[in-house]
Amino acid sequence: MPDNAITIVGNITRDPELKFLNSGQAAVRLSVAVNRRWQNRQTQEWEERVSYFEVTGYGSMAENAANSLSKGTRVVVTGRLEQRSWETENGDKRSIVEINADEIAPSLRFATVVVTRTPRPDAPARDVERPAPRPTEPNTYTYDEEPF
């Protein structure tokens, strides 16, 4: 695990933007708002602070995120912090610290999802159908047994 690992949970602030690099690799960019809320002990009023994070992801994850997520979706992002610098057309120097995502996933705290596996291009084709798994009997315990 890198020394600058980060995990955030928040809401996407705009629809993910999918682009393809010159190499043909997919890249997604999205912005995530992370809200922190607390009660001020002196005034007893609720206060809130919002932090915004730019997130980038690559490859099949980028395509899956762009096809599955939209503005307002609550997501969990894990990755690492990276600083990127560039120069504008006017010669001004700019830099940003962004999250280079290892994983982007919808949060299941306030939503449900249907997971659809995408085929892996590097996986060998399978001509043989696998039998459906047999249903298992639910675990039953008597008062004399430990459940663990």
Buried (B, 14 or more C-beta within 10 A) or exposed (E): EEEEEBEBBBBBBEEBEBEEEEEEEBBBBBBBBBEEEEEEEEEEEEEEEEEEBEBBBBEBBBBBBBEBBEEEBBBBBBBBBEEEEEEEEEEEEEEEEBBBBBEBBBBEEEEEEEEEEEEEEEEEEEEEEEEEEEEEEEEEEEEEEEEE
